[in-house]
Amino acid sequence: MTARPADLLIDRPTVSDGAALWRLAKESKTLDLNSSYSYLLWCRDFAGTSAVARGADGEPVGFVTGYVRPDRPGTLLVWQVAVDSAHRGLGIAAALLDGLTARLADELGITRVETTITPGNTASERLFTSFAARHGADLTREVLFPADLFPDGPHDPEVLYRIGPLTPTTH
C-alpha cells in the first residue's frame, strides 16, 4: 500500500537510516550512487539539513539530502532526492523539499536553493521547476560541471539550478 504525503512523517534522518537511504538511491537507477559509508556519515553529519519521509512502519520511503554552502550561508545545496518506486508520483519529493526548506528558513534563514541535474532527468527538472513556482522564486540554469571534468568515464554535464529568493510561506 502506498502512502500519500499527508500520511507520512517527515523528519530528520538518523544514522540508523543510512542503509535505507543507500538502498533508495541505488534503486532509483538515476542517482550517482555513493558508498554506503557516505550515507551513514551524511545521516550523522548533515541530518540537520536533510529530511526523510517515513511510512507507517517508520521506514524511510524517500529522502532529501543537502547542506548549507559554507561560502553562502543562506543557500541550501540539495545533494540528492529519492523516493521509493512504489511511492513515486504522489508528491512525496515535493513535500520533502517544501518541508526541509521551510524548516531551514526558520532555523537558519535559508532564502535560496541550489541543486544540479543532468540533462534528461525530467523528474528532477519538474520537481525543482515546480518548487520555484510554488515559492515565487526566480530560477536560473547554467552548466556547473561539464562532462569532460569527470575523471571516471562518461558522465553527463551537471546543470546548476539556482532558485531564489524564496517567498516566505505561512505554516
Phi and psi in radians as a Rosetta constraint file:
Dihedral C 1 N 2 CA 2 C 2 CIRCULARHARMONIC -1.606 0.35
Dihedral N 2 CA 2 C 2 N 3 CIRCULARHARMONIC 2.680 0.35
Dihedral C 2 N 3 CA 3 C 3 CIRCULARHARMONIC -1.933 0.35
Dihedral N 3 CA 3 C 3 N 4 CIRCULARHARMONIC 2.548 0.35
Dihedral C 3 N 4 CA 4 C 4 CIRCULARHARMONIC -1.523 0.35
Dihedral N 4 CA 4 C 4 N 5 CIRCULARHARMONIC 2.812 0.35
Dihedral C 4 N 5 CA 5 C 5 CIRCULARHARMONIC -0.926 0.35
Dihedral N 5 CA 5 C 5 N 6 CIRCULARHARMONIC -0.637 0.35
Dihedral C 5 N 6 CA 6 C 6 CIRCULARHARMONIC -1.168 0.35
Dihedral N 6 CA 6 C 6 N 7 CIRCULARHARMONIC -0.379 0.35
Dihedral C 6 N 7 CA 7 C 7 CIRCULARHARMONIC -1.551 0.35
Dihedral N 7 CA 7 C 7 N 8 CIRCULARHARMONIC -0.042 0.35
Dihedral C 7 N 8 CA 8 C 8 CIRCULARHARMONIC -1.827 0.35
Dihedral N 8 CA 8 C 8 N 9 CIRCULARHARMONIC 2.659 0.35
Dihedral C 8 N 9 CA 9 C 9 CIRCULARHARMONIC -1.704 0.35
Dihedral N 9 CA 9 C 9 N 10 CIRCULARHARMONIC 2.153 0.35
Dihedral C 9 N 10 CA 10 C 10 CIRCULARHARMONIC -1.842 0.35
Dihedral N 10 CA 10 C 10 N 11 CIRCULARHARMONIC 2.072 0.35
Dihedral C 10 N 11 CA 11 C 11 CIRCULARHARMONIC -2.569 0.35
Dihedral N 11 CA 11 C 11 N 12 CIRCULARHARMONIC -2.986 0.35
Dihedral C 11 N 12 CA 12 C 12 CIRCULARHARMONIC -1.395 0.35
Dihedral N 12 CA 12 C 12 N 13 CIRCULARHARMONIC 2.500 0.35
Dihedral C 12 N 13 CA 13 C 13 CIRCULARHARMONIC -1.256 0.35
Dihedral N 13 CA 13 C 13 N 14 CIRCULARHARMONIC 2.726 0.35
Dihedral C 13 N 14 CA 14 C 14 CIRCULARHARMONIC -2.069 0.35
Dihedral N 14 CA 14 C 14 N 15 CIRCULARHARMONIC 2.891 0.35
Dihedral C 14 N 15 CA 15 C 15 CIRCULARHARMONIC -0.953 0.35
Dihedral N 15 CA 15 C 15 N 16 CIRCULARHARMONIC -0.632 0.35
Dihedral C 15 N 16 CA 16 C 16 CIRCULARHARMONIC -1.171 0.35
Dihedral N 16 CA 16 C 16 N 17 CIRCULARHARMONIC -0.203 0.35
Dihedral C 16 N 17 CA 17 C 17 CIRCULARHARMONIC -1.502 0.35
Dihedral N 17 CA 17 C 17 N 18 CIRCULARHARMONIC -0.199 0.35
Dihedral C 17 N 18 CA 18 C 18 CIRCULARHARMONIC -0.934 0.35
Dihedral N 18 CA 18 C 18 N 19 CIRCULARHARMONIC -0.786 0.35
Dihedral C 18 N 19 CA 19 C 19 CIRCULARHARMONIC -1.128 0.35
Dihedral N 19 CA 19 C 19 N 20 CIRCULARHARMONIC -0.704 0.35
Dihedral C 19 N 20 CA 20 C 20 CIRCULARHARMONIC -1.160 0.35
Dihedral N 20 CA 20 C 20 N 21 CIRCULARHARMONIC -0.683 0.35
Dihedral C 20 N 21 CA 21 C 21 CIRCULARHARMONIC -1.135 0.35
Dihedral N 21 CA 21 C 21 N 22 CIRCULARHARMONIC -0.705 0.35
Dihedral C 21 N 22 CA 22 C 22 CIRCULARHARMONIC -1.056 0.35
Dihedral N 22 CA 22 C 22 N 23 CIRCULARHARMONIC -0.788 0.35
Dihedral C 22 N 23 CA 23 C 23 CIRCULARHARMONIC -1.102 0.35
Dihedral N 23 CA 23 C 23 N 24 CIRCULARHARMONIC -0.740 0.35
Dihedral C 23 N 24 CA 24 C 24 CIRCULARHARMONIC -1.092 0.35
Dihedral N 24 CA 24 C 24 N 25 CIRCULARHARMONIC -0.723 0.35
Dihedral C 24 N 25 CA 25 C 25 CIRCULARHARMONIC -1.127 0.35
Dihedral N 25 CA 25 C 25 N 26 CIRCULARHARMONIC -0.773 0.35
Dihedral C 25 N 26 CA 26 C 26 CIRCULARHARMONIC -1.084 0.35
Dihedral N 26 CA 26 C 26 N 27 CIRCULARHARMONIC -0.788 0.35
Dihedral C 26 N 27 CA 27 C 27 CIRCULARHARMONIC -1.302 0.35
Dihedral N 27 CA 27 C 27 N 28 CIRCULARHARMONIC -0.221 0.35
Dihedral C 27 N 28 CA 28 C 28 CIRCULARHARMONIC -1.159 0.35
Dihedral N 28 CA 28 C 28 N 29 CIRCULARHARMONIC -0.492 0.35
Dihedral C 28 N 29 CA 29 C 29 CIRCULARHARMONIC 1.141 0.35
Dihedral N 29 CA 29 C 29 N 30 CIRCULARHARMONIC 0.020 0.35
Dihedral C 29 N 30 CA 30 C 30 CIRCULARHARMONIC -2.082 0.35
Dihedral N 30 CA 30 C 30 N 31 CIRCULARHARMONIC -0.469 0.35
Dihedral C 30 N 31 CA 31 C 31 CIRCULARHARMONIC -1.390 0.35
Dihedral N 31 CA 31 C 31 N 32 CIRCULARHARMONIC 2.620 0.35
Dihedral C 31 N 32 CA 32 C 32 CIRCULARHARMONIC -1.228 0.35
Dihedral N 32 CA 32 C 32 N 33 CIRCULARHARMONIC 2.082 0.35
Dihedral C 32 N 33 CA 33 C 33 CIRCULARHARMONIC -1.436 0.35
Dihedral N 33 CA 33 C 33 N 34 CIRCULARHARMONIC 2.169 0.35
Dihedral C 33 N 34 CA 34 C 34 CIRCULARHARMONIC -1.583 0.35
Dihedral N 34 CA 34 C 34 N 35 CIRCULARHARMONIC 3.006 0.35
Dihedral C 34 N 35 CA 35 C 35 CIRCULARHARMONIC -1.161 0.35
Dihedral N 35 CA 35 C 35 N 36 CIRCULARHARMONIC 2.699 0.35
Dihedral C 35 N 36 CA 36 C 36 CIRCULARHARMONIC -1.046 0.35
Dihedral N 36 CA 36 C 36 N 37 CIRCULARHARMONIC -0.600 0.35
Dihedral C 36 N 37 CA 37 C 37 CIRCULARHARMONIC -1.024 0.35
Dihedral N 37 CA 37 C 37 N 38 CIRCULARHARMONIC -0.712 0.35
Dihedral C 37 N 38 CA 38 C 38 CIRCULARHARMONIC -1.145 0.35
Dihedral N 38 CA 38 C 38 N 39 CIRCULARHARMONIC -0.581 0.35
Dihedral C 38 N 39 CA 39 C 39 CIRCULARHARMONIC -1.227 0.35
Dihedral N 39 CA 39 C 39 N 40 CIRCULARHARMONIC -0.605 0.35
Dihedral C 39 N 40 CA 40 C 40 CIRCULARHARMONIC -1.112 0.35
Dihedral N 40 CA 40 C 40 N 41 CIRCULARHARMONIC -0.812 0.35
Dihedral C 40 N 41 CA 41 C 41 CIRCULARHARMONIC -1.079 0.35
Dihedral N 41 CA 41 C 41 N 42 CIRCULARHARMONIC -0.736 0.35
Dihedral C 41 N 42 CA 42 C 42 CIRCULARHARMONIC -1.030 0.35
Dihedral N 42 CA 42 C 42 N 43 CIRCULARHARMONIC -0.760 0.35
Dihedral C 42 N 43 CA 43 C 43 CIRCULARHARMONIC -1.206 0.35
Dihedral N 43 CA 43 C 43 N 44 CIRCULARHARMONIC -0.372 0.35
Dihedral C 43 N 44 CA 44 C 44 CIRCULARHARMONIC -1.507 0.35
Dihedral N 44 CA 44 C 44 N 45 CIRCULARHARMONIC -0.897 0.35
Dihedral C 44 N 45 CA 45 C 45 CIRCULARHARMONIC -1.581 0.35
Dihedral N 45 CA 45 C 45 N 46 CIRCULARHARMONIC -0.409 0.35
Dihedral C 45 N 46 CA 46 C 46 CIRCULARHARMONIC -2.172 0.35
Dihedral N 46 CA 46 C 46 N 47 CIRCULARHARMONIC 0.425 0.35
Dihedral C 46 N 47 CA 47 C 47 CIRCULARHARMONIC -1.055 0.35
Dihedral N 47 CA 47 C 47 N 48 CIRCULARHARMONIC -0.601 0.35
Dihedral C 47 N 48 CA 48 C 48 CIRCULARHARMONIC -1.174 0.35
Dihedral N 48 CA 48 C 48 N 49 CIRCULARHARMONIC -0.369 0.35
Dihedral C 48 N 49 CA 49 C 49 CIRCULARHARMONIC -2.022 0.35
Dihedral N 49 CA 49 C 49 N 50 CIRCULARHARMONIC 0.418 0.35
Dihedral C 49 N 50 CA 50 C 50 CIRCULARHARMONIC -2.351 0.35
Dihedral N 50 CA 50 C 50 N 51 CIRCULARHARMONIC 2.953 0.35
Dihedral C 50 N 51 CA 51 C 51 CIRCULARHARMONIC -2.610 0.35
Dihedral N 51 CA 51 C 51 N 52 CIRCULARHARMONIC 2.617 0.35
Dihedral C 51 N 52 CA 52 C 52 CIRCULARHARMONIC -2.187 0.35
Dihedral N 52 CA 52 C 52 N 53 CIRCULARHARMONIC 2.609 0.35
Dihedral C 52 N 53 CA 53 C 53 CIRCULARHARMONIC -1.848 0.35
Dihedral N 53 CA 53 C 53 N 54 CIRCULARHARMONIC 2.185 0.35
Dihedral C 53 N 54 CA 54 C 54 CIRCULARHARMONIC -1.892 0.35
Dihedral N 54 CA 54 C 54 N 55 CIRCULARHARMONIC 2.392 0.35
Dihedral C 54 N 55 CA 55 C 55 CIRCULARHARMONIC -1.371 0.35
Dihedral N 55 CA 55 C 55 N 56 CIRCULARHARMONIC -3.061 0.35
Dihedral C 55 N 56 CA 56 C 56 CIRCULARHARMONIC -1.027 0.35
Dihedral N 56 CA 56 C 56 N 57 CIRCULARHARMONIC -0.519 0.35
Dihedral C 56 N 57 CA 57 C 57 CIRCULARHARMONIC -1.484 0.35
Dihedral N 57 CA 57 C 57 N 58 CIRCULARHARMONIC 0.010 0.35
Dihedral C 57 N 58 CA 58 C 58 CIRCULARHARMONIC 1.516 0.35
Dihedral N 58 CA 58 C 58 N 59 CIRCULARHARMONIC -0.105 0.35
Dihedral C 58 N 59 CA 59 C 59 CIRCULARHARMONIC -1.432 0.35
Dihedral N 59 CA 59 C 59 N 60 CIRCULARHARMONIC 2.489 0.35
Dihedral C 59 N 60 CA 60 C 60 CIRCULARHARMONIC -1.105 0.35
Dihedral N 60 CA 60 C 60 N 61 CIRCULARHARMONIC 2.314 0.35
Dihedral C 60 N 61 CA 61 C 61 CIRCULARHARMONIC -1.991 0.35
Dihedral N 61 CA 61 C 61 N 62 CIRCULARHARMONIC -0.069 0.35
Dihedral C 61 N 62 CA 62 C 62 CIRCULARHARMONIC -2.962 0.35
Dihedral N 62 CA 62 C 62 N 63 CIRCULARHARMONIC 2.803 0.35
Dihedral C 62 N 63 CA 63 C 63 CIRCULARHARMONIC -2.705 0.35
Dihedral N 63 CA 63 C 63 N 64 CIRCULARHARMONIC 2.768 0.35
Dihedral C 63 N 64 CA 64 C 64 CIRCULARHARMONIC -2.289 0.35
Dihedral N 64 CA 64 C 64 N 65 CIRCULARHARMONIC 2.204 0.35
Dihedral C 64 N 65 CA 65 C 65 CIRCULARHARMONIC -1.946 0.35
Dihedral N 65 CA 65 C 65 N 66 CIRCULARHARMONIC 2.518 0.35
Dihedral C 65 N 66 CA 66 C 66 CIRCULARHARMONIC -2.831 0.35
Dihedral N 66 CA 66 C 66 N 67 CIRCULARHARMONIC 3.039 0.35
Dihedral C 66 N 67 CA 67 C 67 CIRCULARHARMONIC -2.622 0.35
Dihedral N 67 CA 67 C 67 N 68 CIRCULARHARMONIC 2.762 0.35
Dihedral C 67 N 68 CA 68 C 68 CIRCULARHARMONIC -1.493 0.35
Dihedral N 68 CA 68 C 68 N 69 CIRCULARHARMONIC 2.246 0.35
Dihedral C 68 N 69 CA 69 C 69 CIRCULARHARMONIC -1.129 0.35
Dihedral N 69 CA 69 C 69 N 70 CIRCULARHARMONIC 2.204 0.35
Dihedral C 69 N 70 CA 70 C 70 CIRCULARHARMONIC -1.019 0.35
Dihedral N 70 CA 70 C 70 N 71 CIRCULARHARMONIC -0.618 0.35
Dihedral C 70 N 71 CA 71 C 71 CIRCULARHARMONIC -1.559 0.35
Dihedral N 71 CA 71 C 71 N 72 CIRCULARHARMONIC -0.073 0.35
Dihedral C 71 N 72 CA 72 C 72 CIRCULARHARMONIC -2.468 0.35
Dihedral N 72 CA 72 C 72 N 73 CIRCULARHARMONIC 1.400 0.35
Dihedral C 72 N 73 CA 73 C 73 CIRCULARHARMONIC -1.115 0.35
Dihedral N 73 CA 73 C 73 N 74 CIRCULARHARMONIC -0.200 0.35
Dihedral C 73 N 74 CA 74 C 74 CIRCULARHARMONIC -1.652 0.35
Dihedral N 74 CA 74 C 74 N 75 CIRCULARHARMONIC 0.143 0.35
Dihedral C 74 N 75 CA 75 C 75 CIRCULARHARMONIC -2.064 0.35
Dihedral N 75 CA 75 C 75 N 76 CIRCULARHARMONIC 2.184 0.35
Dihedral C 75 N 76 CA 76 C 76 CIRCULARHARMONIC -1.630 0.35
Dihedral N 76 CA 76 C 76 N 77 CIRCULARHARMONIC 2.166 0.35
Dihedral C 76 N 77 CA 77 C 77 CIRCULARHARMONIC -1.656 0.35
Dihedral N 77 CA 77 C 77 N 78 CIRCULARHARMONIC 2.052 0.35
Dihedral C 77 N 78 CA 78 C 78 CIRCULARHARMONIC -1.496 0.35
Dihedral N 78 CA 78 C 78 N 79 CIRCULARHARMONIC 2.062 0.35
Dihedral C 78 N 79 CA 79 C 79 CIRCULARHARMONIC -1.458 0.35
Dihedral N 79 CA 79 C 79 N 80 CIRCULARHARMONIC -0.959 0.35
Dihedral C 79 N 80 CA 80 C 80 CIRCULARHARMONIC -2.521 0.35
Dihedral N 80 CA 80 C 80 N 81 CIRCULARHARMONIC 2.614 0.35
Dihedral C 80 N 81 CA 81 C 81 CIRCULARHARMONIC -2.338 0.35
Dihedral N 81 CA 81 C 81 N 82 CIRCULARHARMONIC 2.266 0.35
Dihedral C 81 N 82 CA 82 C 82 CIRCULARHARMONIC -2.553 0.35
Dihedral N 82 CA 82 C 82 N 83 CIRCULARHARMONIC 2.532 0.35
Dihedral C 82 N 83 CA 83 C 83 CIRCULARHARMONIC -2.335 0.35
Dihedral N 83 CA 83 C 83 N 84 CIRCULARHARMONIC 2.404 0.35
Dihedral C 83 N 84 CA 84 C 84 CIRCULARHARMONIC -0.944 0.35
Dihedral N 84 CA 84 C 84 N 85 CIRCULARHARMONIC 2.440 0.35
Dihedral C 84 N 85 CA 85 C 85 CIRCULARHARMONIC -0.993 0.35
Dihedral N 85 CA 85 C 85 N 86 CIRCULARHARMONIC -0.578 0.35
Dihedral C 85 N 86 CA 86 C 86 CIRCULARHARMONIC -1.240 0.35
Dihedral N 86 CA 86 C 86 N 87 CIRCULARHARMONIC -0.218 0.35
Dihedral C 86 N 87 CA 87 C 87 CIRCULARHARMONIC -2.024 0.35
Dihedral N 87 CA 87 C 87 N 88 CIRCULARHARMONIC 0.120 0.35
Dihedral C 87 N 88 CA 88 C 88 CIRCULARHARMONIC -1.303 0.35
Dihedral N 88 CA 88 C 88 N 89 CIRCULARHARMONIC 2.698 0.35
Dihedral C 88 N 89 CA 89 C 89 CIRCULARHARMONIC 1.424 0.35
Dihedral N 89 CA 89 C 89 N 90 CIRCULARHARMONIC 0.162 0.35
Dihedral C 89 N 90 CA 90 C 90 CIRCULARHARMONIC -1.893 0.35
Dihedral N 90 CA 90 C 90 N 91 CIRCULARHARMONIC 0.043 0.35
Dihedral C 90 N 91 CA 91 C 91 CIRCULARHARMONIC 1.542 0.35
Dihedral N 91 CA 91 C 91 N 92 CIRCULARHARMONIC 0.216 0.35
Dihedral C 91 N 92 CA 92 C 92 CIRCULARHARMONIC -1.182 0.35
Dihedral N 92 CA 92 C 92 N 93 CIRCULARHARMONIC -0.754 0.35
Dihedral C 92 N 93 CA 93 C 93 CIRCULARHARMONIC -1.069 0.35
Dihedral N 93 CA 93 C 93 N 94 CIRCULARHARMONIC -0.737 0.35
Dihedral C 93 N 94 CA 94 C 94 CIRCULARHARMONIC -1.124 0.35
Dihedral N 94 CA 94 C 94 N 95 CIRCULARHARMONIC -0.727 0.35
Dihedral C 94 N 95 CA 95 C 95 CIRCULARHARMONIC -1.114 0.35
Dihedral N 95 CA 95 C 95 N 96 CIRCULARHARMONIC -0.701 0.35
Dihedral C 95 N 96 CA 96 C 96 CIRCULARHARMONIC -1.086 0.35
Dihedral N 96 CA 96 C 96 N 97 CIRCULARHARMONIC -0.842 0.35
Dihedral C 96 N 97 CA 97 C 97 CIRCULARHARMONIC -1.127 0.35
Dihedral N 97 CA 97 C 97 N 98 CIRCULARHARMONIC -0.762 0.35
Dihedral C 97 N 98 CA 98 C 98 CIRCULARHARMONIC -1.105 0.35
Dihedral N 98 CA 98 C 98 N 99 CIRCULARHARMONIC -0.777 0.35
Dihedral C 98 N 99 CA 99 C 99 CIRCULARHARMONIC -1.128 0.35
Dihedral N 99 CA 99 C 99 N 100 CIRCULARHARMONIC -0.753 0.35
Dihedral C 99 N 100 CA 100 C 100 CIRCULARHARMONIC -1.129 0.35
Dihedral N 100 CA 100 C 100 N 101 CIRCULARHARMONIC -0.824 0.35
Dihedral C 100 N 101 CA 101 C 101 CIRCULARHARMONIC -1.186 0.35
Dihedral N 101 CA 101 C 101 N 102 CIRCULARHARMONIC -0.603 0.35
Dihedral C 101 N 102 CA 102 C 102 CIRCULARHARMONIC -1.109 0.35
Dihedral N 102 CA 102 C 102 N 103 CIRCULARHARMONIC -0.778 0.35
Dihedral C 102 N 103 CA 103 C 103 CIRCULARHARMONIC -1.073 0.35
Dihedral N 103 CA 103 C 103 N 104 CIRCULARHARMONIC -0.776 0.35
Dihedral C 103 N 104 CA 104 C 104 CIRCULARHARMONIC -1.307 0.35
Dihedral N 104 CA 104 C 104 N 105 CIRCULARHARMONIC -0.460 0.35
Dihedral C 104 N 105 CA 105 C 105 CIRCULARHARMONIC -1.126 0.35
Dihedral N 105 CA 105 C 105 N 106 CIRCULARHARMONIC -0.752 0.35
Dihedral C 105 N 106 CA 106 C 106 CIRCULARHARMONIC -1.196 0.35
Dihedral N 106 CA 106 C 106 N 107 CIRCULARHARMONIC -0.804 0.35
Dihedral C 106 N 107 CA 107 C 107 CIRCULARHARMONIC -1.407 0.35
Dihedral N 107 CA 107 C 107 N 108 CIRCULARHARMONIC -0.662 0.35
Dihedral C 107 N 108 CA 108 C 108 CIRCULARHARMONIC -2.171 0.35
Dihedral N 108 CA 108 C 108 N 109 CIRCULARHARMONIC -0.031 0.35
Dihedral C 108 N 109 CA 109 C 109 CIRCULARHARMONIC 1.289 0.35
Dihedral N 109 CA 109 C 109 N 110 CIRCULARHARMONIC 0.481 0.35
Dihedral C 109 N 110 CA 110 C 110 CIRCULARHARMONIC -1.064 0.35
Dihedral N 110 CA 110 C 110 N 111 CIRCULARHARMONIC 2.288 0.35
Dihedral C 110 N 111 CA 111 C 111 CIRCULARHARMONIC -2.198 0.35
Dihedral N 111 CA 111 C 111 N 112 CIRCULARHARMONIC -0.099 0.35
Dihedral C 111 N 112 CA 112 C 112 CIRCULARHARMONIC -2.448 0.35
Dihedral N 112 CA 112 C 112 N 113 CIRCULARHARMONIC 2.659 0.35
Dihedral C 112 N 113 CA 113 C 113 CIRCULARHARMONIC -2.246 0.35
Dihedral N 113 CA 113 C 113 N 114 CIRCULARHARMONIC 2.422 0.35
Dihedral C 113 N 114 CA 114 C 114 CIRCULARHARMONIC -2.219 0.35
Dihedral N 114 CA 114 C 114 N 115 CIRCULARHARMONIC 2.649 0.35
Dihedral C 114 N 115 CA 115 C 115 CIRCULARHARMONIC -2.737 0.35
Dihedral N 115 CA 115 C 115 N 116 CIRCULARHARMONIC 2.866 0.35
Dihedral C 115 N 116 CA 116 C 116 CIRCULARHARMONIC -2.057 0.35
Dihedral N 116 CA 116 C 116 N 117 CIRCULARHARMONIC 2.524 0.35
Dihedral C 116 N 117 CA 117 C 117 CIRCULARHARMONIC -2.401 0.35
Dihedral N 117 CA 117 C 117 N 118 CIRCULARHARMONIC 2.358 0.35
Dihedral C 117 N 118 CA 118 C 118 CIRCULARHARMONIC -1.395 0.35
Dihedral N 118 CA 118 C 118 N 119 CIRCULARHARMONIC 2.500 0.35
Dihedral C 118 N 119 CA 119 C 119 CIRCULARHARMONIC -0.959 0.35
Dihedral N 119 CA 119 C 119 N 120 CIRCULARHARMONIC 2.393 0.35
Dihedral C 119 N 120 CA 120 C 120 CIRCULARHARMONIC 1.662 0.35
Dihedral N 120 CA 120 C 120 N 121 CIRCULARHARMONIC -0.144 0.35
Dihedral C 120 N 121 CA 121 C 121 CIRCULARHARMONIC -1.476 0.35
Dihedral N 121 CA 121 C 121 N 122 CIRCULARHARMONIC 1.353 0.35
Dihedral C 121 N 122 CA 122 C 122 CIRCULARHARMONIC -1.133 0.35
Dihedral N 122 CA 122 C 122 N 123 CIRCULARHARMONIC -0.555 0.35
Dihedral C 122 N 123 CA 123 C 123 CIRCULARHARMONIC -1.090 0.35
Dihedral N 123 CA 123 C 123 N 124 CIRCULARHARMONIC -0.796 0.35
Dihedral C 123 N 124 CA 124 C 124 CIRCULARHARMONIC -1.207 0.35
Dihedral N 124 CA 124 C 124 N 125 CIRCULARHARMONIC -0.689 0.35
Dihedral C 124 N 125 CA 125 C 125 CIRCULARHARMONIC -1.022 0.35
Dihedral N 125 CA 125 C 125 N 126 CIRCULARHARMONIC -0.790 0.35
Dihedral C 125 N 126 CA 126 C 126 CIRCULARHARMONIC -1.150 0.35
Dihedral N 126 CA 126 C 126 N 127 CIRCULARHARMONIC -0.744 0.35
Dihedral C 126 N 127 CA 127 C 127 CIRCULARHARMONIC -1.000 0.35
Dihedral N 127 CA 127 C 127 N 128 CIRCULARHARMONIC -0.860 0.35
Dihedral C 127 N 128 CA 128 C 128 CIRCULARHARMONIC -1.391 0.35
Dihedral N 128 CA 128 C 128 N 129 CIRCULARHARMONIC -0.520 0.35
Dihedral C 128 N 129 CA 129 C 129 CIRCULARHARMONIC -1.173 0.35
Dihedral N 129 CA 129 C 129 N 130 CIRCULARHARMONIC -0.762 0.35
Dihedral C 129 N 130 CA 130 C 130 CIRCULARHARMONIC -1.230 0.35
Dihedral N 130 CA 130 C 130 N 131 CIRCULARHARMONIC -0.580 0.35
Dihedral C 130 N 131 CA 131 C 131 CIRCULARHARMONIC -1.037 0.35
Dihedral N 131 CA 131 C 131 N 132 CIRCULARHARMONIC -0.841 0.35
Dihedral C 131 N 132 CA 132 C 132 CIRCULARHARMONIC -1.029 0.35
Dihedral N 132 CA 132 C 132 N 133 CIRCULARHARMONIC -0.764 0.35
Dihedral C 132 N 133 CA 133 C 133 CIRCULARHARMONIC -1.116 0.35
Dihedral N 133 CA 133 C 133 N 134 CIRCULARHARMONIC -0.765 0.35
Dihedral C 133 N 134 CA 134 C 134 CIRCULARHARMONIC -1.069 0.35
Dihedral N 134 CA 134 C 134 N 135 CIRCULARHARMONIC -0.544 0.35
Dihedral C 134 N 135 CA 135 C 135 CIRCULARHARMONIC -1.791 0.35
Dihedral N 135 CA 135 C 135 N 136 CIRCULARHARMONIC 0.212 0.35
Dihedral C 135 N 136 CA 136 C 136 CIRCULARHARMONIC 1.014 0.35
Dihedral N 136 CA 136 C 136 N 137 CIRCULARHARMONIC 0.619 0.35
Dihedral C 136 N 137 CA 137 C 137 CIRCULARHARMONIC -1.921 0.35
Dihedral N 137 CA 137 C 137 N 138 CIRCULARHARMONIC 2.613 0.35
Dihedral C 137 N 138 CA 138 C 138 CIRCULARHARMONIC -1.237 0.35
Dihedral N 138 CA 138 C 138 N 139 CIRCULARHARMONIC 2.661 0.35
Dihedral C 138 N 139 CA 139 C 139 CIRCULARHARMONIC -2.334 0.35
Dihedral N 139 CA 139 C 139 N 140 CIRCULARHARMONIC 2.164 0.35
Dihedral C 139 N 140 CA 140 C 140 CIRCULARHARMONIC -2.135 0.35
Dihedral N 140 CA 140 C 140 N 141 CIRCULARHARMONIC 2.719 0.35
Dihedral C 140 N 141 CA 141 C 141 CIRCULARHARMONIC -2.333 0.35
Dihedral N 141 CA 141 C 141 N 142 CIRCULARHARMONIC 2.474 0.35
Dihedral C 141 N 142 CA 142 C 142 CIRCULARHARMONIC -2.761 0.35
Dihedral N 142 CA 142 C 142 N 143 CIRCULARHARMONIC 2.658 0.35
Dihedral C 142 N 143 CA 143 C 143 CIRCULARHARMONIC -1.215 0.35
Dihedral N 143 CA 143 C 143 N 144 CIRCULARHARMONIC 2.147 0.35
Dihedral C 143 N 144 CA 144 C 144 CIRCULARHARMONIC -1.584 0.35
Dihedral N 144 CA 144 C 144 N 145 CIRCULARHARMONIC -0.858 0.35
Dihedral C 144 N 145 CA 145 C 145 CIRCULARHARMONIC -2.204 0.35
Dihedral N 145 CA 145 C 145 N 146 CIRCULARHARMONIC 1.892 0.35
Dihedral C 145 N 146 CA 146 C 146 CIRCULARHARMONIC -1.173 0.35
Dihedral N 146 CA 146 C 146 N 147 CIRCULARHARMONIC 2.769 0.35
Dihedral C 146 N 147 CA 147 C 147 CIRCULARHARMONIC -0.970 0.35
Dihedral N 147 CA 147 C 147 N 148 CIRCULARHARMONIC -0.612 0.35
Dihedral C 147 N 148 CA 148 C 148 CIRCULARHARMONIC -1.267 0.35
Dihedral N 148 CA 148 C 148 N 149 CIRCULARHARMONIC -0.127 0.35
Dihedral C 148 N 149 CA 149 C 149 CIRCULARHARMONIC -1.410 0.35
Dihedral N 149 CA 149 C 149 N 150 CIRCULARHARMONIC -0.327 0.35
Dihedral C 149 N 150 CA 150 C 150 CIRCULARHARMONIC -1.418 0.35
Dihedral N 150 CA 150 C 150 N 151 CIRCULARHARMONIC 2.104 0.35
Dihedral C 150 N 151 CA 151 C 151 CIRCULARHARMONIC -1.438 0.35
Dihedral N 151 CA 151 C 151 N 152 CIRCULARHARMONIC -0.183 0.35
Dihedral C 151 N 152 CA 152 C 152 CIRCULARHARMONIC -1.824 0.35
Dihedral N 152 CA 152 C 152 N 153 CIRCULARHARMONIC 0.656 0.35
Dihedral C 152 N 153 CA 153 C 153 CIRCULARHARMONIC 1.802 0.35
Dihedral N 153 CA 153 C 153 N 154 CIRCULARHARMONIC -2.984 0.35
Dihedral C 153 N 154 CA 154 C 154 CIRCULARHARMONIC -1.052 0.35
Dihedral N 154 CA 154 C 154 N 155 CIRCULARHARMONIC 2.309 0.35
Dihedral C 154 N 155 CA 155 C 155 CIRCULARHARMONIC -2.614 0.35
Dihedral N 155 CA 155 C 155 N 156 CIRCULARHARMONIC 2.377 0.35
Dihedral C 155 N 156 CA 156 C 156 CIRCULARHARMONIC -1.200 0.35
Dihedral N 156 CA 156 C 156 N 157 CIRCULARHARMONIC 2.735 0.35
Dihedral C 156 N 157 CA 157 C 157 CIRCULARHARMONIC -1.119 0.35
Dihedral N 157 CA 157 C 157 N 158 CIRCULARHARMONIC 2.718 0.35
Dihedral C 157 N 158 CA 158 C 158 CIRCULARHARMONIC -1.826 0.35
Dihedral N 158 CA 158 C 158 N 159 CIRCULARHARMONIC 2.079 0.35
Dihedral C 158 N 159 CA 159 C 159 CIRCULARHARMONIC -1.658 0.35
Dihedral N 159 CA 159 C 159 N 160 CIRCULARHARMONIC 2.194 0.35
Dihedral C 159 N 160 CA 160 C 160 CIRCULARHARMONIC -1.448 0.35
Dihedral N 160 CA 160 C 160 N 161 CIRCULARHARMONIC 2.165 0.35
Dihedral C 160 N 161 CA 161 C 161 CIRCULARHARMONIC -1.778 0.35
Dihedral N 161 CA 161 C 161 N 162 CIRCULARHARMONIC 2.134 0.35
Dihedral C 161 N 162 CA 162 C 162 CIRCULARHARMONIC -1.929 0.35
Dihedral N 162 CA 162 C 162 N 163 CIRCULARHARMONIC 2.176 0.35
Dihedral C 162 N 163 CA 163 C 163 CIRCULARHARMONIC -2.175 0.35
Dihedral N 163 CA 163 C 163 N 164 CIRCULARHARMONIC 2.178 0.35
Dihedral C 163 N 164 CA 164 C 164 CIRCULARHARMONIC 2.683 0.35
Dihedral N 164 CA 164 C 164 N 165 CIRCULARHARMONIC 2.994 0.35
Dihedral C 164 N 165 CA 165 C 165 CIRCULARHARMONIC -1.263 0.35
Dihedral N 165 CA 165 C 165 N 166 CIRCULARHARMONIC 2.611 0.35
Dihedral C 165 N 166 CA 166 C 166 CIRCULARHARMONIC -1.338 0.35
Dihedral N 166 CA 166 C 166 N 167 CIRCULARHARMONIC 2.457 0.35
Dihedral C 166 N 167 CA 167 C 167 CIRCULARHARMONIC -1.446 0.35
Dihedral N 167 CA 167 C 167 N 168 CIRCULARHARMONIC 2.215 0.35
Dihedral C 167 N 168 CA 168 C 168 CIRCULARHARMONIC -0.998 0.35
Dihedral N 168 CA 168 C 168 N 169 CIRCULARHARMONIC 2.459 0.35
Dihedral C 168 N 169 CA 169 C 169 CIRCULARHARMONIC -1.980 0.35
Dihedral N 169 CA 169 C 169 N 170 CIRCULARHARMONIC 2.752 0.35
Dihedral C 169 N 170 CA 170 C 170 CIRCULARHARMONIC -1.702 0.35
Dihedral N 170 CA 170 C 170 N 171 CIRCULARHARMONIC 2.434 0.35
